[in-house]
Amino acid sequence: MRKKKPIWKRNLLVLSIAVFIAGIAFSEVIPFLPLYIDTLGKFTHQELNFWSGFVFSGIYFVSAFVSPWWGKLADKKGRKLMILRASLGMAIVLATMGLVTNIWQLFFLRMLQGFFAGFVSNSNALIATETPKAKAGQALGTMMSSFTAGNLLGPFVGGALASIFSYRVIFYITGGLLLICFLLCLFFVHEEGFKPVTEKKLDKASGVIKELNSPALIFGLLLTTLIIQAATNSINPIVSLYVRQLMNGHGGVVFISGVIAALPGIATFLAASRLGALGDKIGTHKIIIAGFIGAAILFFLTAFVFNVIELGILRFFVGFSDACLFPQVQTMLTKNSPVQVTGRIFSWNQSAMYIGNIAGPLIGSTVSGLSSYSMVFIVTSGIVIINLVLFKINVLRNLK
């Protein structure tokens, strides 16, 4: 008779599939979103750029503010409920985007998408609390690999669908994908170890902080997340422009830029789970330090490439350093947070991530405007080194 799988393993399997589907859903609309915006009115080139940036970034501003509130609710009502809330809410919102008739309606719905955000972070929080601590690194690495794979596949799926259907139909399909995530989690995810937080002192952040064995360690990790995201996203606004410069404006710049942009995600997908398992054995903090050192060197070298082949090789290896960082920080948060406040800690981490998502492109565009594209990579390398120093000061010193 076959032995029944432990519930945490079944949850990991189902949620890995769900975040993979969600990764496709979230990223498949990105390639044509500016084109969809252009159909909603008569915009000048400058107005189109403005609205594209505004619609893209609005979701991060809202999510950064509401994530801690959802995290508090997760600790009281359960992570599964928050997963269902996020998936169903975003399914409705994304599908409704196919019905808009002007830019303001689309902008409002993108903000509403940010309000309902938290599917992936709450899925991670559920896995973190239900999985044995000794397996947390590998489990969270698996979740990261699944979401990254979906994110990589999404733009290709979106592009293929856009060649067959209208933009509006793709939003309906995206809503349908998120509805599938909702149904998977509703029927096949079980949160058996959850104990609702009823203590009133934990309603406030100060009460949560008092529950932590080492607040300095946790806040050091949150700062690490913010800087990691800022560094990773600082080069996003200029990658395609850097490619065009290296190719002297000739050849398939758009295609090559897409390939270059996808390479780090491919490496992260291949390595995240394995590095998580290695961190469980030798110490997660050692994996993070290796990631910092690797990222600093790779970003610095990228400033001095002569062609897109060298750029592609370095960007691919950056994906391995990415796999050493964000999922491993989540693992350290899991291993050093009391179960009753895990939802809150993960929501704070998500807010830090969103703030980094906002700050990174601003840093990259400002530095490239004042200096050069190469200088963006040098500055980013410096940011990573600063993060390494702060990690050693704020985290390793408080690690037990």
C-alpha positions as CSV (number, residue, x, y, z in Angstrom):
1,M,0.0,0.0,0.0
2,R,1.4,3.4,-1.0
3,K,2.2,5.8,1.8
4,K,0.1,8.9,1.7
5,K,2.1,12.1,1.0
6,P,2.4,14.5,3.9
7,I,0.1,17.5,3.7
8,W,2.9,19.9,3.4
9,K,4.3,18.1,0.3
10,R,0.8,18.1,-1.3
11,N,0.4,21.8,-0.5
12,L,3.9,22.4,-2.1
13,L,2.9,20.6,-5.3
14,V,-0.5,22.4,-5.7
15,L,0.9,25.8,-4.8
16,S,3.9,25.4,-7.1
17,I,1.5,24.7,-10.0
18,A,-0.7,27.6,-8.9
19,V,2.1,30.2,-8.7
20,F,3.4,29.0,-12.0
21,I,0.0,29.7,-13.6
22,A,-0.2,33.0,-11.7
23,G,3.3,33.9,-13.0
24,I,2.0,33.4,-16.6
25,A,-1.1,35.5,-15.8
26,F,0.8,38.4,-14.2
27,S,3.4,38.7,-17.0
28,E,1.4,37.8,-20.1
29,V,-0.3,41.3,-20.3
30,I,3.0,43.2,-19.8
31,P,4.2,43.1,-23.5
32,F,1.1,44.6,-24.9
33,L,-0.1,46.8,-22.0
34,P,1.3,50.1,-23.5
35,L,-0.3,49.1,-26.8
36,Y,-3.6,48.6,-25.1
37,I,-3.3,52.0,-23.4
38,D,-2.8,53.5,-26.8
39,T,-6.2,52.2,-27.9
40,L,-8.0,54.0,-25.0
41,G,-7.5,57.5,-26.3
42,K,-5.5,59.8,-28.6
43,F,-2.2,60.3,-26.8
44,T,1.0,62.1,-27.8
45,H,4.3,60.2,-27.5
46,Q,5.0,61.8,-24.2
47,E,1.5,61.2,-22.9
48,L,1.7,57.6,-23.8
49,N,5.0,57.2,-22.0
50,F,3.6,58.9,-19.0
51,W,0.5,56.8,-18.8
52,S,2.4,53.6,-19.4
53,G,4.7,54.3,-16.5
54,F,1.8,55.5,-14.3
55,V,-0.3,52.4,-15.0
56,F,2.7,50.1,-14.5
57,S,3.9,51.6,-11.2
58,G,0.5,52.2,-9.6
59,I,0.1,48.6,-8.5
60,Y,3.4,48.7,-6.5
61,F,2.5,51.9,-4.6
62,V,-0.9,50.4,-3.5
63,S,0.5,47.0,-2.7
64,A,3.4,48.5,-0.6
65,F,0.8,50.2,1.7
66,V,-1.9,47.4,2.0
67,S,0.4,44.4,2.3
68,P,1.0,44.8,6.1
69,W,-2.8,45.0,6.6
70,W,-3.4,41.8,4.7
71,G,-0.5,40.2,6.5
72,K,-2.2,41.0,9.9
73,L,-5.4,39.5,8.6
74,A,-3.5,36.4,7.4
75,D,-2.2,35.8,11.0
76,K,-5.8,36.1,12.3
77,K,-7.8,34.3,9.7
78,G,-5.3,32.0,7.9
79,R,-3.0,32.1,4.9
80,K,-5.3,30.0,2.8
81,L,-8.1,32.5,3.1
82,M,-5.7,35.3,1.9
83,I,-4.7,33.1,-1.0
84,L,-8.3,32.7,-2.0
85,R,-9.0,36.4,-1.5
86,A,-6.1,37.4,-3.7
87,S,-6.7,34.9,-6.5
88,L,-10.4,35.5,-6.8
89,G,-10.1,39.3,-6.4
90,M,-7.4,39.6,-9.1
91,A,-9.3,37.2,-11.4
92,I,-12.3,39.5,-11.4
93,V,-10.1,42.7,-11.7
94,L,-8.0,41.4,-14.6
95,A,-11.0,40.2,-16.5
96,T,-12.7,43.5,-16.0
97,M,-9.7,45.3,-17.5
98,G,-10.9,43.9,-20.9
99,L,-14.1,46.0,-20.5
100,V,-12.6,49.5,-19.9
101,T,-13.3,52.3,-22.2
102,N,-10.8,54.9,-21.0
103,I,-7.4,55.2,-19.4
104,W,-8.8,56.3,-16.0
105,Q,-10.8,53.1,-15.7
106,L,-7.7,51.0,-16.5
107,F,-5.6,53.0,-14.0
108,F,-8.3,52.5,-11.3
109,L,-8.3,48.7,-12.0
110,R,-4.5,48.5,-11.8
111,M,-4.6,50.2,-8.4
112,L,-7.4,47.7,-7.4
113,Q,-5.1,44.9,-8.6
114,G,-2.5,46.2,-6.2
115,F,-5.1,46.2,-3.4
116,F,-5.9,42.5,-4.0
117,A,-2.2,41.5,-4.5
118,G,-0.5,39.0,-2.2
119,F,-1.2,35.6,-3.9
120,V,2.4,34.6,-4.2
121,S,3.5,36.1,-0.8
122,N,0.7,34.4,1.0
123,S,1.4,31.1,-0.8
124,N,5.0,31.4,0.3
125,A,3.9,32.2,3.9
126,L,1.6,29.1,4.0
127,I,4.4,26.9,2.7
128,A,6.8,28.4,5.2
129,T,4.5,27.7,8.1
130,E,3.4,24.2,7.1
131,T,6.8,22.9,6.0
132,P,9.4,21.5,8.5
133,K,12.0,24.1,9.1
134,A,14.8,21.8,7.9
135,K,13.1,21.7,4.5
136,A,12.1,25.4,4.2
137,G,14.9,26.4,2.0
138,Q,14.2,23.8,-0.6
139,A,10.5,24.3,-0.5
140,L,10.7,28.1,-0.9
141,G,13.3,27.6,-3.7
142,T,10.8,25.4,-5.5
143,M,8.1,28.0,-5.2
144,M,10.5,30.6,-6.5
145,S,11.5,28.4,-9.5
146,S,7.8,27.8,-10.3
147,F,6.9,31.5,-10.2
148,T,10.0,32.4,-12.2
149,A,9.1,29.8,-14.9
150,G,5.6,31.2,-15.2
151,N,7.0,34.8,-15.4
152,L,9.4,33.7,-18.2
153,L,6.7,31.9,-20.2
154,G,4.0,34.7,-19.7
155,P,5.3,37.2,-22.2
156,F,5.6,34.5,-24.9
157,V,2.1,33.3,-24.1
158,G,0.8,36.9,-24.2
159,G,2.6,37.6,-27.5
160,A,1.1,34.5,-29.1
161,L,-2.4,35.2,-27.8
162,A,-2.1,38.8,-29.0
163,S,-1.4,37.6,-32.5
164,I,-4.7,35.5,-32.4
165,F,-7.1,37.5,-30.2
166,S,-7.8,41.1,-29.4
167,Y,-6.1,42.7,-26.4
168,R,-9.4,42.6,-24.5
169,V,-9.9,38.8,-25.0
170,I,-6.4,38.3,-23.4
171,F,-7.6,40.0,-20.2
172,Y,-10.5,37.6,-20.0
173,I,-8.1,34.6,-20.5
174,T,-5.9,36.1,-17.8
175,G,-8.8,36.3,-15.4
176,G,-9.6,32.7,-16.2
177,L,-6.1,31.6,-15.4
178,L,-6.3,33.3,-12.0
179,L,-9.7,31.6,-11.4
180,I,-8.0,28.3,-12.0
181,C,-5.5,29.2,-9.3
182,F,-8.5,30.0,-7.0
183,L,-10.1,26.7,-7.6
184,L,-6.9,24.7,-7.2
185,C,-6.3,26.3,-3.8
186,L,-9.9,26.1,-2.7
187,F,-10.1,22.3,-3.2
188,F,-6.6,21.0,-2.9
189,V,-4.7,23.2,-0.4
190,H,-5.1,22.4,3.3
191,E,-3.8,24.5,6.1
192,E,-3.7,22.1,9.0
193,G,-1.3,23.7,11.4
194,F,-2.8,27.2,11.6
195,K,-3.6,28.7,14.9
196,P,-5.3,32.1,14.7
197,V,-3.6,35.0,16.5
198,T,-6.1,36.4,19.0
199,E,-3.8,38.4,21.2
200,K,-4.7,42.1,20.9
201,K,-1.1,43.1,21.5
202,L,-0.3,41.6,18.1
203,D,-2.7,44.0,16.3
204,K,0.1,46.6,16.4
205,A,3.5,46.4,14.8
206,S,5.1,47.1,18.2
207,G,3.5,43.9,19.5
208,V,4.8,41.9,16.6
209,I,8.3,43.2,17.2
210,K,8.2,42.2,20.8
211,E,7.4,38.6,19.7
212,L,10.6,38.4,17.6
213,N,13.6,36.8,19.2
214,S,15.9,39.1,17.2
215,P,14.1,42.2,15.7
216,A,17.4,43.5,14.4
217,L,17.9,40.3,12.4
218,I,14.4,40.5,10.8
219,F,14.6,44.2,10.0
220,G,18.1,43.6,8.6
221,L,16.6,41.0,6.3
222,L,13.8,43.4,5.2
223,L,16.3,46.0,4.4
224,T,18.3,43.4,2.4
225,T,15.1,42.6,0.4
226,L,14.5,46.3,-0.4
227,I,18.1,46.8,-1.6
228,I,18.2,43.5,-3.6
229,Q,15.0,44.6,-5.5
230,A,16.3,48.1,-6.1
231,A,19.6,46.8,-7.4
232,T,18.0,44.1,-9.6
233,N,15.4,46.6,-11.0
234,S,17.8,49.5,-11.5
235,I,19.0,48.1,-14.8
236,N,15.5,47.2,-16.2
237,P,14.9,50.6,-17.8
238,I,18.2,50.6,-19.7
239,V,18.8,46.9,-20.8
240,S,17.2,47.3,-24.2
241,L,18.9,50.7,-24.7
242,Y,22.3,49.1,-23.7
243,V,21.6,46.3,-26.2
244,R,20.9,48.9,-28.9
245,Q,24.1,50.7,-28.1
246,L,26.2,47.5,-28.3
247,M,24.6,46.6,-31.6
248,N,25.0,50.1,-33.0
249,G,21.3,50.3,-33.6
250,H,21.5,47.4,-36.2
251,G,19.9,44.0,-36.2
252,G,17.0,42.6,-34.2
253,V,17.4,44.8,-31.2
254,V,13.9,44.1,-29.8
255,F,14.3,40.3,-30.1
256,I,17.8,40.3,-28.6
257,S,16.7,42.5,-25.8
258,G,13.9,40.0,-25.0
259,V,16.3,37.1,-24.9
260,I,18.8,39.1,-22.7
261,A,15.9,40.0,-20.3
262,A,14.9,36.4,-20.1
263,L,18.3,34.8,-19.4
264,P,18.5,35.7,-15.6
265,G,15.1,34.1,-15.0
266,I,16.2,30.9,-16.8
267,A,19.2,30.6,-14.5
268,T,17.1,31.4,-11.4
269,F,14.6,28.7,-12.4
270,L,17.3,26.1,-12.8
271,A,19.1,27.0,-9.5
272,A,16.7,28.3,-6.9
273,S,15.5,24.9,-5.5
274,R,18.9,23.4,-5.5
275,L,20.5,26.4,-3.7
276,G,17.7,26.3,-1.2
277,A,18.4,22.7,-0.4
278,L,22.1,23.5,-0.1
279,G,21.3,26.4,2.2
280,D,19.4,24.0,4.4
281,K,22.5,21.9,4.8
282,I,25.3,24.5,5.1
283,G,23.5,27.6,6.3
284,T,21.3,29.9,4.3
285,H,23.3,33.0,5.2
286,K,26.3,31.5,3.4
287,I,24.3,31.2,0.2
288,I,23.2,34.8,0.5
289,I,26.8,36.0,1.0
290,A,27.9,34.1,-2.1
291,G,25.0,35.7,-4.0
292,F,26.1,39.2,-3.0
293,I,29.7,38.6,-4.0
294,G,28.7,37.0,-7.3
295,A,26.2,39.8,-8.2
296,A,28.7,42.6,-7.3
297,I,31.4,41.1,-9.6
298,L,28.9,40.3,-12.5
299,F,27.3,43.8,-12.4
300,F,30.7,45.5,-12.5
301,L,31.9,43.3,-15.4
302,T,28.7,44.0,-17.3
303,A,29.7,47.7,-17.5
304,F,32.7,46.8,-19.7
305,V,31.2,44.3,-22.2
306,F,31.9,44.8,-26.0
307,N,29.0,42.8,-27.5
308,V,25.7,41.3,-26.7
309,I,27.1,37.8,-26.4
310,E,29.3,38.9,-23.4
311,L,26.3,40.7,-22.1
312,G,24.1,37.6,-22.4
313,I,26.6,35.4,-20.6
314,L,26.9,37.8,-17.7
315,R,23.2,38.3,-17.4
316,F,22.7,34.5,-17.4
317,F,25.1,34.2,-14.5
318,V,23.3,37.1,-12.7
319,G,20.3,34.7,-12.5
320,F,22.3,32.3,-10.3
321,S,23.1,35.2,-7.9
322,D,19.4,36.1,-7.9
323,A,18.6,32.6,-6.8
324,C,21.1,33.0,-3.9
325,L,19.3,36.1,-2.7
326,F,15.6,36.8,-2.6
327,P,14.3,33.2,-2.0
328,Q,17.1,32.6,0.6
329,V,16.2,35.8,2.5
330,Q,12.6,34.5,2.7
331,T,14.0,31.2,4.0
332,M,15.9,33.1,6.8
333,L,12.8,35.0,7.6
334,T,10.9,31.7,7.9
335,K,13.5,30.2,10.2
336,N,13.8,33.2,12.5
337,S,10.1,34.2,12.8
338,P,7.5,32.9,15.3
339,V,4.8,31.0,13.4
340,Q,2.0,33.3,14.8
341,V,3.5,36.4,13.1
342,T,4.8,34.8,9.9
343,G,2.1,36.3,7.7
344,R,2.9,39.8,9.0
345,I,6.6,39.3,8.5
346,F,6.1,38.1,4.9
347,S,3.8,41.0,4.2
348,W,6.4,43.4,5.5
349,N,8.9,41.7,3.2
350,Q,6.5,42.1,0.3
351,S,6.2,45.8,1.0
352,A,10.0,46.1,1.1
353,M,10.1,44.3,-2.2
354,Y,7.6,46.7,-3.8
355,I,9.5,49.8,-2.5
356,G,12.6,48.4,-4.1
357,N,10.7,47.8,-7.3
358,I,9.8,51.5,-7.3
359,A,13.2,52.8,-6.3
360,G,15.3,50.6,-8.6
361,P,14.1,52.0,-12.0
362,L,14.3,55.5,-10.7
363,I,18.0,54.9,-9.8
364,G,18.8,53.4,-13.1
365,S,17.1,56.0,-15.2
366,T,18.6,58.9,-13.2
367,V,22.2,57.5,-13.3
368,S,21.9,56.8,-17.1
369,G,20.5,60.3,-17.7
370,L,23.4,61.9,-15.7
371,S,26.2,59.6,-16.9
372,S,26.0,56.5,-19.1
373,Y,24.5,53.0,-19.3
374,S,27.7,51.5,-18.2
375,M,27.7,53.6,-15.1
376,V,24.3,52.1,-14.1
377,F,26.0,48.7,-13.7
378,I,28.9,50.2,-11.7
379,V,26.5,52.0,-9.4
380,T,24.4,48.8,-9.0
381,S,27.5,46.8,-8.2
382,G,28.2,49.4,-5.4
383,I,24.7,49.1,-4.1
384,V,25.2,45.3,-3.9
385,I,28.4,45.8,-1.9
386,I,26.7,48.2,0.5
387,N,24.0,45.5,0.9
388,L,26.6,42.9,1.7
389,V,28.2,45.1,4.4
390,L,24.8,45.9,5.9
391,F,23.9,42.2,5.8
392,K,27.0,41.3,7.8
393,I,26.4,44.1,10.3
394,N,22.7,43.8,10.8
395,V,22.0,40.2,10.1
396,L,25.0,38.0,10.8
397,R,25.8,39.7,14.1
398,N,22.3,38.8,15.3
399,L,22.1,35.3,13.8
400,K,22.0,32.6,16.4
